[in-house]
Amino acid sequence: MDLLKSLSEERAYSMPELQAIVTAWVASGAFENGSSVSATDGHVDEADYTKQSVYSLLYSMFRSVGEVKSELGIPFQFTFNTWGYAWPERWGPGPIAADEPQRFGKNAYTGLMHFDAIQKLAAERDGRIHLVEMGCGTGAGANHICTHVFPKCTYEAVDMQQAGVDTCRAQFAPRHRGRLVATRADATQLPMGDEVADVVAVCETHVTDQGEVMTEEDRKFFRSARRILKPGGFLVWGNAIPDIAWQPCFDFMASIGIEVLEVEDVTEEAILARDQDQARIEAYIQQALDKFIAFRLPHFGPRKREEASVAMRNLCRDPGTRLYDDMVTRADTYKVVLAQRKA
Ligand SMILES: C[S@@+](CC[C@H](N)C(=O)[O-])C[C@H]1O[C@@H](n2cnc3c(N)ncnc32)[C@H](O)[C@@H]1O
């Protein structure tokens, strides 16, 4: 059982199914020569995982593990699959309470909307703007925007993962009486008409992260965004990706009529967020892994538990992991981008 490659984005896995999957993975330890997860910094080579499998596992696990306690004892369900950043001082007072467990994810979503042009557009429409998010995960950010940022907006949250969409439909959409809709789709083939969105939001969506090389998926992703944006509509995009990946993306966007208007570098604030989030991440990982009985099996149980723990820490860009170090060296930079489809 290869957890990093075998699961399907078309399925949500129940807790009994996850127990069986994790047990098969632990048992497979008996036949392994080595692990695809580096024991020192949690790094996993691109060739050793698929995002379809990894996010399928994560979103099913977030749901099945349910409510846990932050390091401060505050209950929360892990729904923001977001590194996020500490609120930049230059943007004014921070919008989220300092003890809110998922504050860095909430900052990332609020930050996408902080640009004057977005605020002006919303003010002109009395907040009645239509947003589409490409790569919404569980819809936690969509819920945050619909509740706290633009409480009169309409929002279509799209992700390829059934388990993420299920969480959005069950936990978040019912709070908004039809204003928030969750759709399962590949964002490169969006099942919606042309020119429907005032704003397209992209928050740490797992695209454009292959360095200087733009993949076919990346190009289709931006073409999709352009197609669904109204002329003059805005694309807001935040992520930590290889620093060398930004300019090829900006060049491609320009070539299809999406003009980059503003770029904010929040890498320092993203590193600070990872530092300040470390205790919560550790508390989450331990509580989540405690739920899986296979990790109590002798010999392979503890070894595979450690492997799972290191891999999860790396996904979270925890201090000491390769992905964290990549931000410190600025091999990866976190930028928040405002772009506009030409009228
Ligand atoms: C790091 S997660 C971020 C999720 C969410 N934006 C958040 O901040 O919690 C990346 C997400 O992008 C989604 N994704 C990546 N490529 C996609 C694609 N081509 N179509 C739809 N979703 C995609 C993944 O399924 C995953 O949920």
Ligand as a Chemical Component Dictionary entry (heavy atoms), coordinates in Angstrom:
data_LIG
# 
_chem_comp.id                   LIG 
_chem_comp.type                 NON-POLYMER 
_chem_comp.pdbx_formal_charge   0 
_chem_comp.three_letter_code    LIG 
# 
loop_
_chem_comp_atom.comp_id 
_chem_comp_atom.atom_id 
_chem_comp_atom.alt_atom_id 
_chem_comp_atom.type_symbol 
_chem_comp_atom.charge 
_chem_comp_atom.model_Cartn_x 
_chem_comp_atom.model_Cartn_y 
_chem_comp_atom.model_Cartn_z 
_chem_comp_atom.pdbx_ordinal 
LIG C1  C1  C 0  -2.507 23.062 -0.145  1  
LIG S1  S1  S 1  -4.142 22.678 -0.561  2  
LIG C2  C2  C 0  -4.937 24.245 -0.239  3  
LIG C3  C3  C 0  -6.425 24.106 -0.064  4  
LIG C4  C4  C 0  -7.147 25.380 0.330   5  
LIG N1  N1  N 0  -6.987 26.435 -0.644  6  
LIG C5  C5  C 0  -6.678 25.856 1.679   7  
LIG O1  O1  O 0  -5.941 26.846 1.717   8  
LIG O2  O2  O -1 -7.041 25.236 2.681   9  
LIG C6  C6  C 0  -4.105 22.617 -2.351  10 
LIG C7  C7  C 0  -5.453 22.272 -2.960  11 
LIG O3  O3  O 0  -5.410 22.483 -4.364  12 
LIG C8  C8  C 0  -6.233 21.494 -4.947  13 
LIG N2  N2  N 0  -5.880 21.371 -6.371  14 
LIG C9  C9  C 0  -4.648 21.222 -6.897  15 
LIG N3  N3  N 0  -4.725 21.162 -8.241  16 
LIG C10 C10 C 0  -6.034 21.243 -8.555  17 
LIG C11 C11 C 0  -6.757 21.226 -9.768  18 
LIG N4  N4  N 0  -6.139 21.102 -10.948 19 
LIG N5  N5  N 0  -8.101 21.326 -9.716  20 
LIG C12 C12 C 0  -8.742 21.464 -8.547  21 
LIG N6  N6  N 0  -8.117 21.483 -7.351  22 
LIG C13 C13 C 0  -6.778 21.383 -7.359  23 
LIG C14 C14 C 0  -5.920 20.254 -4.160  24 
LIG O4  O4  O 0  -6.891 19.252 -4.334  25 
LIG C15 C15 C 0  -5.868 20.828 -2.755  26 
LIG O5  O5  O 0  -7.126 20.778 -2.132  27 
# 
loop_
_chem_comp_bond.comp_id 
_chem_comp_bond.atom_id_1 
_chem_comp_bond.atom_id_2 
_chem_comp_bond.value_order 
_chem_comp_bond.pdbx_ordinal 
LIG C1  S1  SING 1  
LIG S1  C2  SING 2  
LIG S1  C6  SING 3  
LIG C2  C3  SING 4  
LIG C3  C4  SING 5  
LIG C4  N1  SING 6  
LIG C4  C5  SING 7  
LIG C5  O1  DOUB 8  
LIG C5  O2  SING 9  
LIG C6  C7  SING 10 
LIG C7  O3  SING 11 
LIG C7  C15 SING 12 
LIG O3  C8  SING 13 
LIG C8  N2  SING 14 
LIG C8  C14 SING 15 
LIG N2  C9  SING 16 
LIG N2  C13 SING 17 
LIG C9  N3  DOUB 18 
LIG N3  C10 SING 19 
LIG C10 C11 SING 20 
LIG C10 C13 DOUB 21 
LIG C11 N4  SING 22 
LIG C11 N5  DOUB 23 
LIG N5  C12 SING 24 
LIG C12 N6  DOUB 25 
LIG N6  C13 SING 26 
LIG C14 O4  SING 27 
LIG C14 C15 SING 28 
LIG C15 O5  SING 29 
# 
